[in-house]
Amino acid sequence: MATAHWPAFWKSMKEFFDIYIIKNSRNKTEIESFNRKFLTNYVELTKEYEIPQYSENPFLVLQNSEELLSYCELNTKINYAVYWSSTKNNLKSEIFYTLDGYTIFGLSTENENECNFLFEEMSKFLGCDFGYITIESPAPFSLDSFSNEYLSSLKKKEKYQKYIPNDKFDTRSIEGISIDEIENDRALCYALLCWCQDPNWPVAQKIMELLKKASKKISPCVSTILTFDDDDWKYGLRSLL
């Protein structure tokens, strides 16, 4: 039976760059197509899959990733991390099923120079670009945690430092944002949406006023990360669609 450990490629001497995109989907066919596109030929990095993952007393043990993908597609509240490695290139793929029903698609590469290209290709394939690039860091297991990681990644970029609030009471950073900037920059739009998690925050109220003025352009962004029956994300954003 599998025991708790990080995949072997995370223990290598070389540094891996992780590219993650989250999507409101658990479609097995889409995941398999994702692996075929980016890895071509690949192998699983685990021999069997216990439910719950890493449990010493699992109630179910699945024999391959195909069985696991089918199981996780039907059981949307289970969290699980699955890994594959390409036999043709240096890429690894990771799928993280979150506790709140989302799927995080991931690629890991040793080549920093191809990260942005891979992110763009992943975005095109998935029809979604809510994600970030990090270094040797497993993806989180909820949309809320993923959003926090996304915000952290943007805060490291000079372009966005002046826009990202420092805390829930910091409204100064968003007072100079124009509607054009929001409509023309999806990364900024996602960042602002992440800050609307609680409408009682002063900064959230200010952001909502901005987003409502740009509602037509940001609707695709909202649709990407918002599920109407998701208690963590409804918070009045439905009015933007």
DOVOSE-288703 format. One record per residue: residue number from 1; x, y, z of N, C-alpha, C, CB in turn. Coordinates in pm, whole numbers. Glycine has a CB too. Layout:
% DOVOSE-288703
NUM | X | Y | Z | X | Y | Z | X | Y | Z | X | Y | Z
...
% end
This chain:
% DOVOSE-288703
1 | 84 | -119 | 0 | 0 | 0 | 0 | 87 | 125 | 0 | -95 | 1 | 121
2 | 43 | 230 | -69 | 123 | 352 | -77 | 129 | 421 | 58 | 65 | 446 | -182
3 | 243 | 477 | 86 | 260 | 554 | 209 | 279 | 700 | 175 | 379 | 500 | 292
4 | 262 | 785 | 275 | 270 | 929 | 251 | 413 | 971 | 217 | 221 | 1005 | 373
5 | 430 | 1029 | 102 | 560 | 1083 | 63 | 542 | 1176 | -56 | 660 | 968 | 28
6 | 637 | 1266 | -76 | 633 | 1350 | -194 | 682 | 1270 | -312 | 718 | 1478 | -174
7 | 633 | 1299 | -432 | 681 | 1230 | -551 | 832 | 1242 | -563 | 614 | 1285 | -677
8 | 894 | 1141 | -623 | 1039 | 1134 | -629 | 1100 | 1254 | -700 | 1082 | 1007 | -698
9 | 1029 | 1308 | -802 | 1091 | 1416 | -878 | 1105 | 1543 | -795 | 1010 | 1445 | -1003
10 | 1028 | 1557 | -684 | 1044 | 1673 | -598 | 1168 | 1662 | -511 | 921 | 1690 | -510
11 | 1226 | 1542 | -504 | 1344 | 1522 | -422 | 1473 | 1535 | -502 | 1338 | 1386 | -357
12 | 1462 | 1560 | -630 | 1580 | 1569 | -715 | 1659 | 1695 | -682 | 1542 | 1566 | -863
13 | 1783 | 1699 | -729 | 1869 | 1813 | -704 | 1826 | 1934 | -788 | 2014 | 1778 | -734
14 | 1762 | 1908 | -900 | 1721 | 2017 | -987 | 1593 | 2081 | -935 | 1701 | 1967 | -1130
15 | 1579 | 2211 | -963 | 1463 | 2286 | -918 | 1352 | 2274 | -1021 | 1499 | 2433 | -894
16 | 1231 | 2247 | -974 | 1117 | 2237 | -1064 | 1027 | 2359 | -1048 | 1038 | 2108 | -1037
17 | 977 | 2407 | -1160 | 883 | 2518 | -1162 | 744 | 2462 | -1186 | 922 | 2624 | -1271
18 | 649 | 2502 | -1103 | 513 | 2449 | -1109 | 419 | 2552 | -1167 | 466 | 2405 | -970
19 | 339 | 2510 | -1264 | 240 | 2597 | -1328 | 103 | 2540 | -1295 | 263 | 2606 | -1483
20 | 19 | 2620 | -1229 | -111 | 2573 | -1185 | -224 | 2658 | -1241 | -118 | 2571 | -1033
21 | -331 | 2592 | -1282 | -455 | 2659 | -1321 | -571 | 2582 | -1258 | -471 | 2667 | -1478
22 | -662 | 2655 | -1195 | -776 | 2591 | -1130 | -900 | 2603 | -1219 | -803 | 2655 | -991
23 | -982 | 2500 | -1215 | -1101 | 2498 | -1300 | -1215 | 2430 | -1227 | -1072 | 2427 | -1434
24 | -1336 | 2478 | -1251 | -1455 | 2419 | -1190 | -1500 | 2299 | -1274 | -1569 | 2524 | -1178
25 | -1423 | 2192 | -1263 | -1449 | 2072 | -1343 | -1380 | 1953 | -1279 | -1402 | 2091 | -1489
26 | -1440 | 1836 | -1296 | -1374 | 1713 | -1253 | -1382 | 1609 | -1364 | -1438 | 1657 | -1122
27 | -1380 | 1657 | -1484 | -1403 | 1571 | -1599 | -1283 | 1481 | -1626 | -1434 | 1655 | -1722
28 | -1305 | 1351 | -1616 | -1197 | 1254 | -1637 | -1139 | 1263 | -1778 | -1248 | 1113 | -1611
29 | -1225 | 1275 | -1877 | -1179 | 1281 | -2016 | -1089 | 1402 | -2039 | -1298 | 1286 | -2112
30 | -1125 | 1514 | -1980 | -1045 | 1636 | -1994 | -906 | 1618 | -1933 | -1116 | 1756 | -1929
31 | -899 | 1553 | -1819 | -770 | 1530 | -1753 | -683 | 1437 | -1837 | -790 | 1470 | -1612
32 | -742 | 1333 | -1889 | -666 | 1240 | -1973 | -618 | 1309 | -2101 | -752 | 1118 | -2009
33 | -701 | 1395 | -2158 | -661 | 1470 | -2277 | -549 | 1568 | -2245 | -781 | 1546 | -2337
34 | -555 | 1627 | -2126 | -451 | 1718 | -2079 | -316 | 1646 | -2074 | -487 | 1776 | -1940
35 | -315 | 1527 | -2017 | -190 | 1450 | -2009 | -138 | 1410 | -2146 | -212 | 1325 | -1924
36 | -227 | 1370 | -2234 | -184 | 1331 | -2369 | -124 | 1449 | -2445 | -301 | 1272 | -2447
37 | -183 | 1567 | -2427 | -134 | 1684 | -2500 | 4 | 1726 | -2453 | -232 | 1799 | -2485
38 | 23 | 1734 | -2321 | 147 | 1793 | -2269 | 256 | 1691 | -2239 | 116 | 1870 | -2146
39 | 218 | 1568 | -2210 | 318 | 1466 | -2177 | 342 | 1368 | -2290 | 277 | 1391 | -2053
40 | 246 | 1356 | -2380 | 249 | 1260 | -2491 | 245 | 1117 | -2437 | 376 | 1281 | -2579
41 | 358 | 1062 | -2403 | 364 | 931 | -2338 | 405 | 952 | -2193 | 465 | 835 | -2412
42 | 339 | 881 | -2103 | 365 | 909 | -1961 | 341 | 786 | -1875 | 277 | 1025 | -1913
43 | 393 | 793 | -1754 | 377 | 685 | -1657 | 324 | 743 | -1527 | 511 | 609 | -1634
44 | 252 | 660 | -1453 | 204 | 701 | -1321 | 318 | 695 | -1221 | 85 | 612 | -1275
45 | 313 | 781 | -1121 | 417 | 783 | -1020 | 375 | 715 | -891 | 458 | 925 | -991
46 | 258 | 652 | -893 | 209 | 576 | -778 | 154 | 443 | -828 | 99 | 656 | -700
47 | 177 | 337 | -755 | 135 | 204 | -798 | -11 | 177 | -766 | 221 | 99 | -733
48 | -61 | 235 | -658 | -201 | 217 | -623 | -248 | 340 | -546 | -223 | 87 | -539
49 | -378 | 353 | -531 | -436 | 476 | -477 | -535 | 442 | -366 | -505 | 559 | -588
50 | -495 | 473 | -244 | -582 | 445 | -130 | -676 | 563 | -105 | -499 | 413 | -4
51 | -796 | 533 | -59 | -895 | 633 | -24 | -926 | 620 | 124 | -1024 | 618 | -111
52 | -905 | 726 | 205 | -845 | 855 | 173 | -696 | 842 | 138 | -864 | 951 | 289
53 | -643 | 941 | 73 | -502 | 937 | 34 | -412 | 934 | 157 | -468 | 1058 | -54
54 | -312 | 848 | 152 | -212 | 830 | 258 | -268 | 770 | 386 | -147 | 962 | 290
55 | -390 | 718 | 380 | -449 | 657 | 499 | -385 | 523 | 529 | -600 | 641 | 480
56 | -365 | 494 | 658 | -316 | 364 | 700 | -428 | 261 | 701 | -252 | 373 | 839
57 | -552 | 310 | 704 | -668 | 221 | 705 | -770 | 268 | 600 | -734 | 217 | 846
58 | -736 | 256 | 475 | -826 | 303 | 369 | -950 | 214 | 358 | -753 | 307 | 234
59 | -1059 | 275 | 315 | -1180 | 195 | 293 | -1188 | 147 | 148 | -1305 | 276 | 329
60 | -1093 | 196 | 65 | -1092 | 157 | -76 | -951 | 174 | -131 | -1194 | 239 | -158
61 | -907 | 79 | -212 | -777 | 90 | -278 | -799 | 69 | -428 | -675 | -15 | -221
62 | -763 | 170 | -506 | -779 | 164 | -651 | -645 | 129 | -715 | -832 | 298 | -707
63 | -650 | 58 | -826 | -528 | -1 | -881 | -455 | 85 | -984 | -562 | -131 | -944
64 | -519 | 188 | -1036 | -452 | 274 | -1134 | -519 | 411 | -1137 | -456 | 209 | -1275
65 | -455 | 505 | -1205 | -506 | 642 | -1207 | -638 | 652 | -1283 | -403 | 735 | -1270
66 | -660 | 564 | -1379 | -787 | 566 | -1453 | -904 | 541 | -1358 | -787 | 461 | -1566
67 | -888 | 444 | -1269 | -992 | 417 | -1170 | -1008 | 536 | -1075 | -958 | 290 | -1090
68 | -896 | 597 | -1038 | -902 | 710 | -945 | -973 | 830 | -1008 | -761 | 750 | -902
69 | -943 | 860 | -1134 | -1007 | 973 | -1201 | -1158 | 953 | -1210 | -948 | 992 | -1341
70 | -1200 | 831 | -1236 | -1343 | 802 | -1241 | -1406 | 821 | -1104 | -1368 | 657 | -1290
71 | -1336 | 776 | -1001 | -1387 | 788 | -864 | -1400 | 935 | -824 | -1295 | 714 | -765
72 | -1297 | 1015 | -852 | -1297 | 1155 | -812 | -1395 | 1239 | -893 | -1158 | 1213 | -825
73 | -1424 | 1196 | -1015 | -1523 | 1266 | -1096 | -1661 | 1254 | -1032 | -1526 | 1212 | -1240
74 | -1689 | 1139 | -975 | -1819 | 1114 | -913 | -1827 | 1166 | -769 | -1850 | 967 | -915
75 | -1714 | 1162 | -699 | -1711 | 1203 | -559 | -1642 | 1340 | -549 | -1636 | 1097 | -471
76 | -1722 | 1444 | -559 | -1666 | 1579 | -578 | -1614 | 1644 | -451 | -1770 | 1667 | -638
77 | -1633 | 1583 | -336 | -1585 | 1643 | -211 | -1456 | 1579 | -161 | -1691 | 1632 | -104
78 | -1403 | 1486 | -236 | -1278 | 1423 | -197 | -1160 | 1507 | -247 | -1269 | 1277 | -252
79 | -1055 | 1516 | -167 | -933 | 1581 | -214 | -827 | 1475 | -240 | -882 | 1687 | -111
80 | -751 | 1496 | -347 | -651 | 1396 | -386 | -548 | 1463 | -476 | -717 | 1274 | -457
81 | -424 | 1415 | -468 | -316 | 1461 | -556 | -267 | 1343 | -638 | -200 | 1525 | -474
82 | -260 | 1362 | -770 | -219 | 1255 | -862 | -104 | 1307 | -948 | -339 | 1208 | -951
83 | -6 | 1220 | -976 | 114 | 1264 | -1048 | 149 | 1168 | -1162 | 232 | 1276 | -951
84 | 195 | 1228 | -1272 | 245 | 1151 | -1386 | 377 | 1212 | -1435 | 139 | 1147 | -1502
85 | 457 | 1132 | -1502 | 583 | 1181 | -1558 | 591 | 1141 | -1705 | 704 | 1125 | -1479
86 | 634 | 1234 | -1788 | 649 | 1206 | -1931 | 770 | 1118 | -1956 | 660 | 1336 | -2010
87 | 758 | 1029 | -2052 | 872 | 948 | -2094 | 941 | 1008 | -2216 | 827 | 804 | -2125
88 | 888 | 1123 | -2264 | 942 | 1184 | -2385 | 1009 | 1319 | -2360 | 831 | 1202 | -2485
89 | 972 | 1387 | -2252 | 1031 | 1518 | -2223 | 1048 | 1532 | -2072 | 942 | 1633 | -2279
90 | 1082 | 1652 | -2026 | 1111 | 1671 | -1885 | 989 | 1712 | -1804 | 1219 | 1775 | -1868
91 | 871 | 1707 | -1864 | 751 | 1754 | -1796 | 691 | 1650 | -1702 | 649 | 1795 | -1897
92 | 635 | 1698 | -1594 | 553 | 1618 | -1503 | 416 | 1685 | -1498 | 619 | 1607 | -1358
93 | 314 | 1606 | -1477 | 181 | 1665 | -1460 | 125 | 1626 | -1325 | 85 | 1619 | -1573
94 | 44 | 1716 | -1271 | -18 | 1693 | -1141 | -164 | 1734 | -1148 | 57 | 1772 | -1028
95 | -247 | 1657 | -1086 | -387 | 1693 | -1072 | -418 | 1696 | -923 | -481 | 1593 | -1148
96 | -472 | 1809 | -878 | -512 | 1823 | -739 | -663 | 1841 | -734 | -439 | 1944 | -670
97 | -732 | 1743 | -680 | -876 | 1755 | -658 | -896 | 1827 | -525 | -947 | 1615 | -658
98 | -973 | 1936 | -525 | -989 | 2015 | -404 | -1111 | 1968 | -324 | -1002 | 2163 | -438
99 | -1114 | 2010 | -199 | -1224 | 1971 | -110 | -1356 | 2033 | -151 | -1191 | 2009 | 32
100 | -1350 | 2143 | -226 | -1473 | 2212 | -264 | -1512 | 2187 | -409 | -1457 | 2361 | -241
101 | -1462 | 2079 | -468 | -1512 | 2035 | -597 | -1438 | 2083 | -720 | -1648 | 2076 | -609
102 | -1331 | 2158 | -702 | -1255 | 2207 | -816 | -1141 | 2111 | -850 | -1199 | 2348 | -787
103 | -1079 | 2136 | -966 | -960 | 2061 | -1006 | -850 | 2160 | -1040 | -990 | 1967 | -1127
104 | -732 | 2137 | -985 | -615 | 2218 | -1018 | -528 | 2137 | -1113 | -535 | 2259 | -890
105 | -509 | 2189 | -1233 | -424 | 2126 | -1333 | -283 | 2182 | -1317 | -478 | 2150 | -1479
106 | -184 | 2093 | -1315 | -47 | 2140 | -1297 | 52 | 2076 | -1391 | -5 | 2115 | -1157
107 | 152 | 2154 | -1429 | 268 | 2103 | -1502 | 393 | 2147 | -1427 | 270 | 2155 | -1649
108 | 493 | 2060 | -1420 | 621 | 2092 | -1359 | 731 | 2075 | -1461 | 648 | 2003 | -1235
109 | 821 | 2172 | -1464 | 931 | 2170 | -1560 | 1059 | 2218 | -1494 | 899 | 2256 | -1683
110 | 1172 | 2169 | -1543 | 1302 | 2216 | -1496 | 1345 | 2342 | -1570 | 1407 | 2106 | -1512
111 | 1278 | 2373 | -1679 | 1317 | 2484 | -1766 | 1234 | 2609 | -1734 | 1300 | 2445 | -1914
112 | 1293 | 2702 | -1663 | 1222 | 2824 | -1625 | 1177 | 2903 | -1747 | 1311 | 2912 | -1537
113 | 1253 | 2896 | -1854 | 1224 | 2976 | -1974 | 1096 | 2934 | -2045 | 1340 | 2967 | -2069
114 | 1048 | 2813 | -2020 | 928 | 2768 | -2089 | 802 | 2781 | -2004 | 944 | 2624 | -2132
115 | 815 | 2837 | -1883 | 700 | 2846 | -1792 | 587 | 2931 | -1849 | 744 | 2904 | -1659
116 | 619 | 3050 | -1897 | 514 | 3138 | -1950 | 447 | 3078 | -2073 | 572 | 3275 | -1985
117 | 527 | 3013 | -2158 | 471 | 2947 | -2276 | 376 | 2835 | -2234 | 583 | 2891 | -2366
118 | 418 | 2754 | -2137 | 333 | 2645 | -2090 | 205 | 2698 | -2026 | 409 | 2558 | -1990
119 | 216 | 2807 | -1952 | 96 | 2865 | -1891 | -3 | 2907 | -1999 | 134 | 2987 | -1802
120 | 47 | 2971 | -2104 | -41 | 3014 | -2213 | -104 | 2894 | -2284 | 37 | 3099 | -2314
121 | -26 | 2791 | -2306 | -78 | 2671 | -2372 | -181 | 2600 | -2284 | 36 | 2575 | -2407
122 | -154 | 2594 | -2154 | -252 | 2535 | -2062 | -381 | 2616 | -2063 | -194 | 2529 | -1920
123 | -369 | 2748 | -2062 | -486 | 2835 | -2062 | -572 | 2811 | -2185 | -444 | 2981 | -2055
124 | -507 | 2801 | -2300 | -581 | 2777 | -2424 | -652 | 2642 | -2419 | -487 | 2783 | -2545
125 | -582 | 2541 | -2372 | -639 | 2407 | -2370 | -756 | 2398 | -2273 | -532 | 2304 | -2332
126 | -742 | 2458 | -2155 | -844 | 2447 | -2050 | -955 | 2550 | -2065 | -779 | 2461 | -1915
127 | -932 | 2654 | -2147 | -1030 | 2760 | -2158 | -1042 | 2840 | -2031 | -1164 | 2703 | -2195
128 | -931 | 2852 | -1960 | -930 | 2917 | -1829 | -787 | 2963 | -1801 | -981 | 2821 | -1717
129 | -773 | 3081 | -1740 | -638 | 3130 | -1711 | -622 | 3180 | -1568 | -602 | 3240 | -1807
130 | -705 | 3130 | -1478 | -692 | 3167 | -1337 | -587 | 3075 | -1274 | -829 | 3156 | -1260
131 | -464 | 3123 | -1268 | -357 | 3038 | -1216 | -231 | 3117 | -1190 | -328 | 2926 | -1312
132 | -126 | 3046 | -1154 | 0 | 3113 | -1121 | 116 | 3015 | -1139 | -2 | 3168 | -977
133 | 237 | 3069 | -1134 | 360 | 2990 | -1146 | 437 | 3002 | -1016 | 447 | 3037 | -1268
134 | 486 | 2890 | -965 | 560 | 2890 | -839 | 678 | 2794 | -852 | 468 | 2850 | -720
135 | 751 | 2775 | -743 | 869 | 2688 | -745 | 854 | 2579 | -640 | 997 | 2770 | -720
136 | 849 | 2455 | -686 | 846 | 2337 | -599 | 751 | 2354 | -481 | 985 | 2307 | -548
137 | 626 | 2381 | -512 | 525 | 2401 | -409 | 396 | 2331 | -449 | 500 | 2552 | -385
138 | 353 | 2230 | -372 | 227 | 2162 | -405 | 111 | 2260 | -405 | 201 | 2049 | -305
139 | 13 | 2234 | -487 | -104 | 2321 | -494 | -190 | 2303 | -369 | -187 | 2292 | -621
140 | -266 | 2405 | -331 | -355 | 2394 | -215 | -479 | 2311 | -249 | -398 | 2533 | -167
141 | -560 | 2283 | -147 | -676 | 2195 | -167 | -810 | 2267 | -150 | -669 | 2080 | -71
142 | -814 | 2396 | -183 | -942 | 2467 | -185 | -929 | 2590 | -274 | -986 | 2507 | -41
143 | -1041 | 2638 | -324 | -1041 | 2758 | -408 | -993 | 2878 | -329 | -1180 | 2784 | -465
144 | -1035 | 2888 | -204 | -996 | 3000 | -119 | -844 | 3004 | -102 | -1065 | 2991 | 18
145 | -784 | 2891 | -71 | -638 | 2885 | -54 | -566 | 2912 | -185 | -596 | 2748 | 2
146 | -622 | 2861 | -295 | -563 | 2887 | -426 | -564 | 3037 | -455 | -639 | 2809 | -537
147 | -672 | 3104 | -420 | -682 | 3248 | -443 | -576 | 3323 | -364 | -821 | 3298 | -405
148 | -552 | 3279 | -240 | -449 | 3343 | -159 | -311 | 3325 | -221 | -450 | 3286 | -17
149 | -285 | 3207 | -275 | -156 | 3184 | -342 | -145 | 3271 | -467 | -141 | 3034 | -378
150 | -257 | 3285 | -536 | -259 | 3369 | -656 | -225 | 3514 | -621 | -397 | 3362 | -725
151 | -287 | 3564 | -515 | -260 | 3701 | -471 | -114 | 3718 | -432 | -351 | 3739 | -355
152 | -61 | 3619 | -362 | 79 | 3624 | -320 | 172 | 3631 | -441 | 115 | 3503 | -234
153 | 137 | 3555 | -545 | 222 | 3555 | -665 | 219 | 3691 | -735 | 177 | 3445 | -763
154 | 101 | 3757 | -734 | 92 | 3888 | -798 | 165 | 3996 | -718 | -54 | 3928 | -816
155 | 162 | 3981 | -586 | 228 | 4081 | -502 | 379 | 4086 | -527 | 202 | 4051 | -354
156 | 433 | 3980 | -583 | 577 | 3977 | -612 | 610 | 4048 | -742 | 625 | 3833 | -618
157 | 507 | 4082 | -819 | 530 | 4149 | -947 | 509 | 4300 | -931 | 435 | 4093 | -1056
158 | 608 | 4375 | -970 | 604 | 4521 | -950 | 480 | 4584 | -1012 | 729 | 4585 | -1008
159 | 438 | 4530 | -1125 | 323 | 4585 | -1196 | 198 | 4591 | -1109 | 295 | 4503 | -1320
160 | 183 | 4493 | -1019 | 59 | 4482 | -942 | 73 | 4525 | -797 | 10 | 4342 | -947
161 | 191 | 4558 | -754 | 213 | 4589 | -613 | 126 | 4705 | -565 | 359 | 4621 | -589
162 | 106 | 4803 | -651 | 28 | 4920 | -609 | -122 | 4893 | -606 | 56 | 5037 | -702
163 | -166 | 4781 | -665 | -308 | 4752 | -673 | -359 | 4655 | -566 | -339 | 4697 | -807
164 | -271 | 4572 | -512 | -316 | 4466 | -423 | -325 | 4519 | -280 | -221 | 4346 | -429
165 | -443 | 4516 | -218 | -457 | 4565 | -80 | -369 | 4487 | 17 | -604 | 4556 | -36
166 | -321 | 4556 | 118 | -240 | 4490 | 221 | -326 | 4415 | 320 | -154 | 4592 | 294
167 | -447 | 4463 | 343 | -539 | 4396 | 435 | -682 | 4438 | 398 | -507 | 4431 | 585
168 | -778 | 4386 | 471 | -918 | 4407 | 435 | -968 | 4550 | 458 | -1004 | 4312 | 513
169 | -888 | 4631 | 527 | -927 | 4770 | 550 | -852 | 4869 | 461 | -905 | 4805 | 695
170 | -760 | 4819 | 380 | -675 | 4904 | 297 | -742 | 4934 | 164 | -539 | 4838 | 274
171 | -812 | 5046 | 157 | -882 | 5083 | 33 | -800 | 5179 | -52 | -1016 | 5147 | 66
172 | -689 | 5229 | 0 | -611 | 5329 | -74 | -555 | 5272 | -204 | -497 | 5381 | 13
173 | -513 | 5147 | -201 | -445 | 5090 | -317 | -535 | 5076 | -439 | -388 | 4955 | -282
174 | -666 | 5072 | -419 | -756 | 5053 | -533 | -823 | 5181 | -579 | -861 | 4952 | -498
175 | -800 | 5291 | -508 | -871 | 5414 | -541 | -830 | 5471 | -676 | -847 | 5517 | -435
176 | -709 | 5437 | -722 | -663 | 5492 | -850 | -683 | 5399 | -968 | -521 | 5526 | -840
177 | -747 | 5285 | -947 | -766 | 5189 | -1056 | -876 | 5237 | -1150 | -800 | 5049 | -1001
178 | -847 | 5235 | -1277 | -948 | 5276 | -1376 | -1024 | 5155 | -1428 | -882 | 5351 | -1492
179 | -1141 | 5181 | -1483 | -1221 | 5073 | -1541 | -1147 | 5010 | -1658 | -1359 | 5126 | -1587
180 | -1077 | 5092 | -1736 | -1001 | 5040 | -1849 | -896 | 4939 | -1804 | -933 | 5154 | -1926
181 | -829 | 4969 | -1693 | -726 | 4877 | -1642 | -787 | 4743 | -1604 | -655 | 4939 | -1522
182 | -903 | 4747 | -1542 | -970 | 4623 | -1501 | -1013 | 4543 | -1624 | -1092 | 4653 | -1412
183 | -1071 | 4612 | -1721 | -1124 | 4544 | -1839 | -1014 | 4486 | -1927 | -1208 | 4639 | -1920
184 | -896 | 4544 | -1923 | -788 | 4501 | -2012 | -683 | 4414 | -1946 | -722 | 4621 | -2071
185 | -702 | 4381 | -1820 | -601 | 4303 | -1748 | -670 | 4195 | -1665 | -513 | 4394 | -1658
186 | -674 | 4074 | -1720 | -745 | 3966 | -1651 | -678 | 3931 | -1518 | -752 | 3842 | -1739
187 | -546 | 3941 | -1512 | -478 | 3910 | -1387 | -523 | 4004 | -1276 | -325 | 3918 | -1405
188 | -536 | 4132 | -1308 | -583 | 4229 | -1210 | -728 | 4201 | -1173 | -569 | 4372 | -1265
189 | -808 | 4166 | -1273 | -949 | 4135 | -1247 | -962 | 4018 | -1151 | -1021 | 4103 | -1378
190 | -887 | 3911 | -1174 | -890 | 3797 | -1083 | -847 | 3837 | -943 | -799 | 3685 | -1135
191 | -744 | 3922 | -934 | -695 | 3965 | -804 | -804 | 4039 | -727 | -572 | 4054 | -819
192 | -875 | 4127 | -795 | -982 | 4201 | -729 | -1096 | 4108 | -687 | -1035 | 4310 | -822
193 | -1128 | 4012 | -771 | -1232 | 3916 | -735 | -1193 | 3837 | -610 | -1258 | 3819 | -851
194 | -1066 | 3805 | -598 | -1019 | 3732 | -481 | -1042 | 3811 | -352 | -871 | 3698 | -495
195 | -1041 | 3943 | -364 | -1058 | 4028 | -247 | -1205 | 4053 | -213 | -987 | 4160 | -268
196 | -1296 | 3991 | -287 | -1439 | 4009 | -259 | -1495 | 3890 | -181 | -1517 | 4027 | -389
197 | -1413 | 3819 | -111 | -1459 | 3699 | -42 | -1556 | 3731 | 71 | -1341 | 3621 | 13
198 | -1545 | 3848 | 129 | -1634 | 3887 | 238 | -1683 | 4029 | 212 | -1562 | 3878 | 377
199 | -1813 | 4048 | 182 | -1864 | 4181 | 148 | -1860 | 4279 | 264 | -2006 | 4170 | 98
200 | -1834 | 4229 | 385 | -1828 | 4317 | 501 | -1693 | 4389 | 512 | -1853 | 4238 | 627
201 | -1594 | 4345 | 435 | -1465 | 4413 | 435 | -1480 | 4546 | 362 | -1355 | 4325 | 368
202 | -1429 | 4656 | 418 | -1435 | 4785 | 347 | -1374 | 4779 | 208 | -1363 | 4892 | 429
203 | -1261 | 4708 | 195 | -1197 | 4701 | 63 | -1285 | 4624 | -35 | -1059 | 4635 | 74
204 | -1358 | 4524 | 12 | -1446 | 4446 | -76 | -1559 | 4533 | -130 | -1503 | 4324 | -2
205 | -1612 | 4619 | -45 | -1721 | 4707 | -88 | -1674 | 4802 | -198 | -1775 | 4787 | 30
206 | -1554 | 4854 | -183 | -1498 | 4944 | -286 | -1474 | 4869 | -417 | -1366 | 5006 | -235
207 | -1422 | 4748 | -404 | -1393 | 4668 | -523 | -1521 | 4632 | -596 | -1316 | 4541 | -485
208 | -1625 | 4599 | -521 | -1752 | 4564 | -584 | -1805 | 4680 | -667 | -1855 | 4525 | -478
209 | -1787 | 4802 | -618 | -1832 | 4919 | -693 | -1757 | 4930 | -826 | -1812 | 5047 | -610
210 | -1627 | 4902 | -822 | -1547 | 4906 | -944 | -1588 | 4797 | -1042 | -1399 | 4892 | -910
211 | -1604 | 4676 | -990 | -1634 | 4562 | -1076 | -1770 | 4574 | -1143 | -1627 | 4434 | -996
212 | -1866 | 4630 | -1072 | -1999 | 4645 | -1130 | -1997 | 4737 | -1252 | -2097 | 4698 | -1025
213 | -1908 | 4835 | -1250 | -1898 | 4926 | -1364 | -1836 | 4858 | -1485 | -1815 | 5049 | -1326
214 | -1762 | 4752 | -1459 | -1696 | 4680 | -1569 | -1756 | 4542 | -1587 | -1545 | 4669 | -1543
215 | -1882 | 4527 | -1553 | -1943 | 4394 | -1543 | -1937 | 4313 | -1672 | -2085 | 4407 | -1500
216 | -1956 | 4377 | -1788 | -1958 | 4300 | -1913 | -1824 | 4234 | -1943 | -1998 | 4390 | -2029
217 | -1717 | 4307 | -1919 | -1585 | 4255 | -1951 | -1536 | 4152 | -1850 | -1486 | 4369 | -1959
218 | -1582 | 4162 | -1726 | -1528 | 4070 | -1626 | -1613 | 3946 | -1607 | -1514 | 4141 | -1494
219 | -1729 | 3942 | -1673 | -1815 | 3824 | -1657 | -1744 | 3692 | -1683 | -1933 | 3835 | -1750
220 | -1660 | 3681 | -1789 | -1587 | 3555 | -1810 | -1497 | 3518 | -1693 | -1504 | 3564 | -1937
221 | -1437 | 3619 | -1630 | -1351 | 3592 | -1515 | -1433 | 3541 | -1397 | -1274 | 3719 | -1474
222 | -1548 | 3604 | -1375 | -1634 | 3561 | -1266 | -1680 | 3418 | -1288 | -1754 | 3655 | -1250
223 | -1721 | 3389 | -1410 | -1770 | 3255 | -1442 | -1664 | 3149 | -1417 | -1817 | 3248 | -1587
224 | -1539 | 3186 | -1438 | -1429 | 3092 | -1421 | -1415 | 3046 | -1277 | -1299 | 3153 | -1467
225 | -1431 | 3138 | -1183 | -1399 | 3104 | -1044 | -1521 | 3098 | -953 | -1302 | 3202 | -989
226 | -1639 | 3132 | -1005 | -1757 | 3138 | -920 | -1855 | 3026 | -953 | -1825 | 3273 | -934
227 | -1895 | 2953 | -852 | -2001 | 2854 | -864 | -2119 | 2903 | -782 | -1954 | 2712 | -818
228 | -2236 | 2906 | -837 | -2349 | 2967 | -768 | -2385 | 2898 | -637 | -2469 | 2967 | -858
229 | -2358 | 2769 | -626 | -2391 | 2700 | -502 | -2270 | 2686 | -411 | -2449 | 2563 | -533
230 | -2164 | 2761 | -438 | -2043 | 2756 | -358 | -2051 | 2865 | -251 | -1916 | 2774 | -446
231 | -2070 | 2825 | -125 | -2088 | 2921 | -18 | -1968 | 3013 | 1 | -2117 | 2849 | 110
232 | -1851 | 2967 | -36 | -1730 | 3048 | -18 | -1720 | 3162 | -116 | -1609 | 2961 | -29
233 | -1797 | 3154 | -226 | -1775 | 3253 | -331 | -1900 | 3328 | -379 | -1713 | 3186 | -447
234 | -2016 | 3302 | -324 | -2134 | 3369 | -379 | -2138 | 3517 | -340 | -2262 | 3299 | -332
235 | -2133 | 3552 | -214 | -2109 | 3688 | -166 | -2153 | 3803 | -255 | -1969 | 3703 | -140
236 | -2262 | 3790 | -325 | -2310 | 3902 | -405 | -2249 | 3914 | -542 | -2286 | 4025 | -333
237 | -2150 | 3831 | -575 | -2088 | 3842 | -707 | -2183 | 3799 | -818 | -1960 | 3758 | -712
238 | -2285 | 3725 | -781 | -2382 | 3681 | -882 | -2443 | 3800 | -956 | -2493 | 3599 | -816
239 | -2453 | 3912 | -888 | -2513 | 4030 | -949 | -2429 | 4085 | -1064 | -2532 | 4138 | -845
240 | -2303 | 4042 | -1074 | -2217 | 4092 | -1180 | -2244 | 4025 | -1314 | -2073 | 4073 | -1142
241 | -2310 | 3910 | -1313 | -2328 | 3835 | -1437 | -2451 | 3885 | -1515 | -2342 | 3685 | -1407
% end
